Amino acid sequence: MSKTSTIRARIEPSLKDKVEQIFRQLGLSTTQAITLFYKQVELKKGLPFNIAIPNKTTRQTFANTDVKSDLIICEDTEDMFKKLGI
């Protein structure tokens, strides 16, 4: 099958640069990455990852984290497990 369709999209330049650097590390061109994404959408009959609107608790946690409020700082994994009661 020949490739004759074109996709055009406006993307924030810094996001484009960062993502294309990751594609290069993976050995992919942007065209190959977009094709992979399209193939996955076709196979799954939807987006190939979960998308959800954050609930109230999650939104509040994000907001608190942004202002560095209500954070629990752990020194290492052992400290984290101890604070989690695991």
C-alpha positions as CSV (number, residue, x, y, z in Angstrom):
1,M,0.0,0.0,0.0
2,S,1.5,3.3,-1.0
3,K,1.6,6.2,1.4
4,T,-0.2,9.1,-0.2
5,S,-2.0,10.8,2.7
6,T,-0.6,13.7,4.6
7,I,-1.2,14.7,8.3
8,R,-0.6,18.2,9.4
9,A,-0.7,19.3,13.0
10,R,0.4,22.4,14.9
11,I,2.6,21.4,17.9
12,E,4.4,23.4,20.5
13,P,8.0,23.6,19.2
14,S,9.6,22.5,22.5
15,L,7.3,19.5,22.8
16,K,8.0,18.5,19.2
17,D,11.8,18.8,19.8
18,K,11.7,16.7,23.0
19,V,9.5,14.0,21.5
20,E,11.5,13.8,18.2
21,Q,14.6,13.3,20.3
22,I,13.0,10.4,22.0
23,F,11.9,9.0,18.6
24,R,15.5,9.2,17.4
25,Q,16.7,7.3,20.5
26,L,14.1,4.6,19.7
27,G,15.3,4.5,16.1
28,L,12.0,5.9,14.8
29,S,11.1,8.7,12.4
30,T,8.2,10.9,13.2
31,T,6.3,9.3,10.4
32,Q,7.0,5.8,11.8
33,A,5.8,6.9,15.3
34,I,2.6,8.4,13.9
35,T,2.0,5.2,11.9
36,L,2.5,3.1,15.0
37,F,0.0,5.3,16.9
38,Y,-2.5,5.0,14.1
39,K,-2.1,1.2,13.9
40,Q,-2.6,0.9,17.7
41,V,-5.8,3.0,17.5
42,E,-7.0,0.8,14.7
43,L,-6.2,-2.4,16.6
44,K,-7.8,-1.3,19.9
45,K,-10.7,0.6,18.2
46,G,-9.8,3.6,20.4
47,L,-6.8,5.3,22.0
48,P,-4.1,2.9,23.0
49,F,-3.9,4.2,26.6
50,N,-6.4,5.1,29.3
51,I,-7.6,8.7,29.4
52,A,-9.6,9.8,32.4
53,I,-10.8,13.1,33.9
54,P,-9.1,13.4,37.3
55,N,-11.5,13.2,40.2
56,K,-11.7,15.8,43.0
57,T,-9.1,14.1,45.2
58,T,-6.6,13.8,42.3
59,R,-7.1,17.4,41.2
60,Q,-6.5,18.6,44.8
61,T,-3.4,16.4,45.1
62,F,-2.0,17.9,41.9
63,A,-2.8,21.4,43.1
64,N,-1.1,20.7,46.5
65,T,1.9,19.2,44.8
66,D,2.3,22.3,42.6
67,V,2.5,24.5,45.6
68,K,4.6,21.9,47.6
69,S,1.8,21.6,50.2
70,D,0.9,18.4,52.1
71,L,4.0,16.5,50.8
72,I,5.4,13.5,52.5
73,I,9.2,13.4,51.9
74,C,10.9,10.1,52.1
75,E,14.7,9.6,52.5
76,D,14.7,6.3,50.6
77,T,12.5,3.3,49.7
78,E,12.8,1.8,53.2
79,D,11.6,5.1,54.7
80,M,8.7,5.3,52.2
81,F,7.5,1.8,53.0
82,K,7.7,2.6,56.7
83,K,5.6,5.7,56.2
84,L,3.1,3.7,54.1
85,G,2.9,1.0,56.8
86,I,4.2,-1.7,54.5
